[in-house]
């Protein structure tokens, strides 16, 4: 698993990369030994063949989050896209240590 921040992870298995959004809820799961494990609840956003494609989709999701729920002029939409892109770049730079 790649933890991007508190809102996003990329789950990795032998077949694909799954971009997941944290719903900021928890659920309790009973294990075979009878103990209860509390887990965060994630929504799968998409499945990708490469990590690059998963990170590209994350970029689109950050932009979409900035634009949804409001009416925008072209100017405010462009500003929101620039801010979302800056946020995504900051996440990527932090991840690779640059």
Helices and strands as residue ranges (DSSP letters): E 2-3, E 8-12, E 17-30, E 36-48, H 51-67, H 74-96
